[in-house]
Amino acid sequence: MLDTNILNQLSGASIEDRIAVIEMILKSLKQDLRASNAQAIAEQHPLRGKLRYYEDPYEPVAADDWEASA
């Protein structure tokens, strides 16, 4: 956790410096939350964002396997 030396330094700091420290902590937490959410989404949707390639997308599938009745 926090070192008592750090807490002592903060107690002697100005209000502006304390606010700056709090803003940095919140920014770090937001980044951690975003990374955590991105990982959860990636686990739920493993193919999201993956490159997909369709070879001849408009050609019929297995057209030779169908027997035409004449």
Backbone torsions as a table, in degrees:
resi	resn	phi	psi	omega
1	MET	NA	-149.0	-177.2
2	LEU	-83.4	141.7	176.2
3	ASP	-78.1	140.6	179.5
4	THR	-62.7	-28.3	176.9
5	ASN	-62.8	-41.5	178.7
6	ILE	-64.0	-43.1	179.5
7	LEU	-63.8	-38.8	177.9
8	ASN	-65.0	-39.5	178.0
9	GLN	-65.2	-38.7	179.8
10	LEU	-68.3	-35.4	-178.8
11	SER	-66.2	-26.1	178.1
12	GLY	-92.3	-2.2	-176.7
13	ALA	-83.2	161.3	177.5
14	SER	-73.3	165.4	179.8
15	ILE	-62.7	-38.6	179.5
16	GLU	-62.0	-41.4	178.8
17	ASP	-66.8	-39.5	178.0
18	ARG	-64.0	-41.4	178.3
19	ILE	-63.6	-40.3	178.5
20	ALA	-61.5	-40.7	178.0
21	VAL	-63.9	-44.2	179.3
22	ILE	-62.1	-42.0	178.8
23	GLU	-62.9	-39.5	178.0
24	MET	-65.7	-39.7	178.4
25	ILE	-64.0	-45.0	179.5
26	LEU	-64.0	-39.2	177.9
27	LYS	-62.1	-42.3	178.5
28	SER	-63.5	-41.7	178.6
29	LEU	-63.9	-41.1	178.3
30	LYS	-61.6	-42.1	178.5
31	GLN	-63.3	-41.4	178.3
32	ASP	-64.0	-40.7	178.7
33	LEU	-64.8	-42.6	179.0
34	ARG	-62.7	-42.7	179.3
35	ALA	-64.8	-39.8	179.4
36	SER	-65.9	-42.8	178.8
37	ASN	-65.5	-40.9	179.6
38	ALA	-63.6	-39.1	178.8
39	GLN	-67.5	-40.6	179.1
40	ALA	-64.1	-41.2	178.4
41	ILE	-65.2	-41.2	179.8
42	ALA	-63.5	-35.3	178.6
43	GLU	-71.6	-35.9	-179.8
44	GLN	-75.6	-33.2	-176.1
45	HIS	-129.1	77.1	-172.8
46	PRO	-65.3	-20.4	-178.4
47	LEU	-95.9	-5.5	-179.2
48	ARG	-63.1	129.6	178.5
49	GLY	84.0	-0.6	180.0
50	LYS	-82.7	147.9	179.1
51	LEU	-72.0	131.9	177.1
52	ARG	-118.3	139.3	-179.0
53	TYR	-132.6	129.1	178.8
54	TYR	-113.6	119.7	176.9
55	GLU	-88.3	121.9	-177.1
56	ASP	49.9	65.5	-174.0
57	PRO	-65.9	-21.0	-177.2
58	TYR	-101.8	3.3	177.6
59	GLU	-82.2	145.4	178.4
60	PRO	-66.1	146.7	-179.9
61	VAL	-87.6	128.0	176.4
62	ALA	53.6	44.6	-178.9
63	ALA	-62.8	-31.6	-179.0
64	ASP	-72.9	-18.0	-178.6
65	ASP	-81.7	-13.8	-179.7
66	TRP	-86.0	134.6	176.8
67	GLU	-97.6	127.2	179.2
68	ALA	-85.8	130.8	176.5
69	SER	-93.0	127.3	-176.4
70	ALA	-105.5	NA	NA
